[in-house]
Structure formats: C-alpha cells, structure tokens
Amino acid sequence: MMSYELVAVHLTSTRIVSANSVPLLLAFATGSGVIGSLILGELFDRFELPTLLAAVVLSSLFSPFLIFGGYYGVLTGLVFLGIAYATQDTILKAVIAGVLPEGQRSTAFGLFYLGYGGGWLVGSITTGYSMAGLCHPLLLF
C-alpha cells in the first residue's frame, strides 16, 4: 500500500489531473471501497479463501495503474485501491477474528496493524524515492 498523498503528488506533478480533482478522486476510491466491502463481504461468506485470494490479487494492481496509466488507468487504479481498503477493512479482520480465540484477538489485531503500517511505510518510502528520481524502486531490495 502507498499513501494517497504520494498518489496525489504523482497525479498533479504529471498533470494527469488538476489539484482540484485530487479530493474527488479520493472520494471515488473511498466509494469504490464501500461498494467493494459489500460485495467482498458477501462473497467471503460464501467462498472464503478464493475471495480472499482474488481480493489480494486485485488490490496489488492499484499502483501500476495509478503510476503508469493515463486518466482512465488512474480511475481503474482507484477502484483497485478501494478494493484494497475493502480487503483490509472487511475480509482480513474477519479472517483474524475467525481463526483466533477471543482472548488472543487484540494481540493479533495489533500485530496485523504493525505489519500493515510497516508495509505502508516501506511502500510509501519506496514510491517517494522513485518519484523523486533518487533511485529505481526495484534496486531498493
């Protein structure tokens, strides 16, 4: 995951959208996440693991569309970003709550968000460095 602020910097610096459009695009991504939560929640209740895997794969597509796509690629990427939000907010919490006993859920959620936040930090730093032209993102690791 990467910070939406970096997405906004990229979109405005490459002039894909105007600065005035950035909040509207965030609202679009958030709305996609709301719809995605409803759909993914229903699918997860029926098909558990296949739904989780499909949601993770779709979520992983958001950054290539946002970074390399034109205007319509950005819109597609924002839908995938919404799916990423929905996956984290809907499915992953249900998985954690479903596999652990009640006394261990708080620790599990804390560890989950530690990993999630750490991944978000690494993704944002990598993206920021590559956008600033300081390094190629594939050479960081």
N, C-alpha and C positions, 0 to 999 in steps of 0.2 A: 504494500500500500504506500502511496505517497500523499503528502499533504496537498490539499486543494489549493493552498496558497501558491505552491510551485506550479500547479496546473494553470492557475490564473496568470502567473508571470509568463509562462510559456505562451499561452494563448494571446496575451496582449503584446508581448515583445515580438512575436512572429506575425502580428497583425491578422491573425485568423479571426479574431473577434475584437470589438471595441471594449474598452474598460467598463463601459456602462452595461455591457451584456454579461459580465462575469457573475454578478449575483443571480441573474436569471438562469444562467446555466447551472449554478449550484442548486437552485430550486428545482430545475429539471432533473438533475441527478438524484436529489432527495426524493422527489416524486416517483422516480423510477424505483428507488429503494423501497418506498412504501408499497407500491404495486408488487414489486419483487418479493417482499416479505409475505404478502398474502398468498401469492402463487407458490413460493417455495415452502411455506408452512404447510399448505395443503398437500403438496407433492411429497414432502418429507414424512407426513403422517402415513402416506400410502407406500412409498418406495424407499424409505430411509437412505441407505448407502448410495444407491445410484443418483439420488437427488443431491446429496452432499458432494459427490464427485463432480457432477455436471456443474453445480454452482461454483465450485472452486476453479474449474477449468474456465468457465465464462468470466469469472472475476479476474483471472490472470490476464485476460485480453484487454483490459481497460487501458493500460499505459501505452501499448503500441498504437492503438487507435488514437489516443489523445496526443501523443508526441509526433507520430508520423502521418496522421490523417489530415485531410483538409477539414472544411467546416462540417461536412456530413460524417466524416470519420470521427470528429470530436463528439458529435451528438451520439454516435454509436458507442464511443468510449465512455461517455457519461452514463449511458444505460448500463453498461458493464460495471461502472463504478457504483451505480445504485444497487446492482446485484451483489457486488462485494459488500456493501453496507448491510444489505438484507441477509447475506450469508452469515456475517458475523453476528448481527443482532438477533436473528431468528434461529438458524439451524445450529450454529456452533454452541450456543447457550443451551439448546435443547439436548444436544449430544452430551455435553458435560453434566447437565442435571440428570440425564437418563442413565449414565453409567456409574455414577458415584453415589455412595450412601449419603444421607442427609448431613452428617457431621463433617464430611470432607469437601463439601461443595464450595465453601468460602475460600479455602486454600486453593482449590482447583481454579476457581474464577480469578483469584489473584495471580496465580502462575500464568493462566491464559492471557490475562491483560498485560502482564510483564512481557511475555513473548510477543504479543500483538503490538504493544507500544515500541518494543525494541526493533521489531521488523519495520514498523512505520518510520522510526528514526533512521535506520540504515537505508531504507528506500528513499527517504527524503534527502539525506546527505548525498547519496549516490547521484540522485537526479539533479540536485543543486550543483554539485561539482561538474557534472557532464554538461548542464545547461550553461554554466559559466565558462565552459571551454577549458577547464583546468585539467581534465583528464577524460579518457574514454571510459564509459561505465563498465565495459567488460574487462578492463585492466585493473579494476579495484580489487578483484578477488582472485 
